[in-house]
Amino acid sequence: MLRISVMNTKGGCGKTTVATNLASYCASQGHGTALFDYDRQASCSRWLNERSATRPPIHGVAAFQPPPDGTTRAWQMRVPQGTRYVITDTPAGYALVDIEDRVAEADVILIPVLPSPIDIRSTADFIRDLLLVGKARTHNTRLAIVTNRTRIRTRAVDKLERFLQNLDIPVVARIRDTQHYVSAAEQGLGIHELSERDARKDIETWAGLLGWLDTTVAGSACDASPFRLRGTESNPLQA
């Protein structure tokens, strides 16, 4: 079972988009999939409520809520037997005192980032905290970047790409800027489940991300020092 946490302290960077689309794609491939919602905004939980019972099933857990009366937290957080992927959507912000626990609970942390100066600065700080405070190396938790709302040949994306070149952290997916993600979210779907022809091209994004995750599970993508942050003393916008 692979534990995947979608994290970034910056709100609005696309954590729920990544979590729901990855969960729906994993489920569509026949894998047992669980989706944990730790965000009190409950975006993932609402998405699951909209999802049709005719679609590949996803086990949902509203982890931000206390357990129902008469049950334990352990019972609330259980996953069905045969679950292969546990995907966690997290809220914006975090406490430094518990970031190491969050890192230790994940095999992989996917970090969505938008092509904006504010998001780049915030993400740079967050990655430093994951490495230095969260001790991601010690816990052997792998980090990966997912860029969101990307448009080719724009100055904002060019600046984001220069920032990413300073990281020895893989960019495992690039989510294009399209309203199809909004349409899919409203229906409890992943974008690959839409009938629109031009939305089908996004299958490659999620197939590639799942392929990277499977490689990580097999261990062939691991090495003695899987990632580090270069140039932490410099301004990432000037990379």
C-alpha positions, -999 to 999 in steps of 0.1 A, spaced: 0 0 0 14 34 -10 6 64 11 5 96 -10 0 130 7 -8 161 -14 7 190 6 16 227 3 11 254 29 -1 278 1 -39 277 -3 -54 276 -38 -25 258 -54 -45 228 -65 -42 202 -38 -77 189 -42 -74 189 -80 -44 166 -77 -59 144 -50 -93 138 -67 -79 133 -102 -52 110 -91 -77 90 -70 -102 87 -98 -74 76 -122 -61 50 -98 -96 36 -93 -103 36 -131 -72 13 -135 -88 -12 -111 -67 -4 -80 -82 -3 -46 -81 35 -37 -89 54 -6 -92 92 -4 -86 109 30 -99 145 34 -81 164 62 -93 198 50 -122 213 69 -134 229 37 -144 193 28 -138 197 -10 -128 161 -15 -157 149 6 -181 169 -15 -165 156 -47 -170 121 -35 -207 128 -27 -212 140 -63 -195 109 -77 -219 84 -93 -221 49 -80 -216 36 -115 -180 50 -115 -150 30 -102 -154 31 -64 -132 52 -41 -132 47 -3 -136 81 13 -127 92 48 -137 126 62 -106 126 84 -111 162 95 -142 151 115 -142 133 148 -153 97 147 -190 91 150 -204 82 184 -196 47 194 -166 43 172 -129 48 176 -106 70 155 -88 38 144 -121 24 131 -128 56 113 -94 57 96 -94 21 85 -92 12 48 -107 -18 30 -86 -49 25 -68 -48 -9 -63 -10 -9 -33 -2 -30 -33 37 -29 -41 59 1 -43 95 -11 -45 123 14 -57 159 8 -44 183 33 -54 219 43 -33 250 38 -10 258 66 6 235 91 23 236 125 60 231 126 56 210 157 38 183 138 53 185 103 76 156 110 47 134 119 30 143 87 61 135 67 66 102 86 31 91 77 36 95 39 56 74 15 54 102 -11 45 139 -8 32 155 -40 36 193 -39 14 213 -63 27 247 -72 12 275 -94 33 297 -117 32 329 -96 59 347 -76 39 343 -43 34 306 -49 70 301 -58 83 318 -27 58 299 -5 67 266 -20 104 272 -16 99 278 21 76 247 24 102 224 8 129 237 31 106 229 61 99 194 47 137 187 44 150 205 76 121 203 100 101 174 86 133 153 81 121 139 49 155 123 41 155 105 75 120 91 70 129 82 33 98 101 22 100 110 -14 91 145 -26 77 154 -61 64 185 -77 32 189 -97 29 221 -116 -7 234 -119 -25 257 -144 4 258 -167 3 275 -201 32 271 -225 52 300 -236 42 324 -208 65 345 -186 50 331 -154 56 295 -165 92 304 -176 99 318 -141 84 287 -125 106 264 -147 137 284 -137 128 279 -100 122 241 -105 157 238 -122 172 246 -87 156 215 -71 168 180 -72 131 170 -68 113 155 -98 85 173 -116 62 143 -121 32 160 -137 22 193 -154 -15 201 -152 -26 223 -180 -49 253 -175 -83 242 -186 -119 246 -174 -123 208 -179 -109 203 -144 -137 226 -130 -163 207 -150 -150 173 -138 -149 184 -101 -186 195 -102 -196 160 -113 -174 140 -90 -152 129 -119 -116 130 -129 -108 149 -161 -100 116 -179 -136 105 -172 -151 134 -192 -166 127 -226 -151 158 -242 -126 148 -268 -100 175 -259 -101 165 -223 -90 130 -231 -54 143 -238 -51 148 -200 -51 110 -195 -13 111 -203 -8 135 -173 -23 111 -148 -10 79 -164 25 94 -162 21 103 -126 8 69 -117 36 53 -136 61 73 -116 44 63 -84 46 26 -94 83 30 -102 87 45 -67 69 15 -51 93 -9 -69 122 11 -55 140 15 -89 136 53 -86 153 54 -51 189 62 -44 210 70 -13 202 107 -16 169 110 -35 165 148 -33 181 179 -19 174 216 -22 201 236 -39 208 273 -35 186 276 -4 204 309 5 193 326 -28 160 341 -39 142 314 -59 128 340 -82 163 349 -93 173 313 -101 
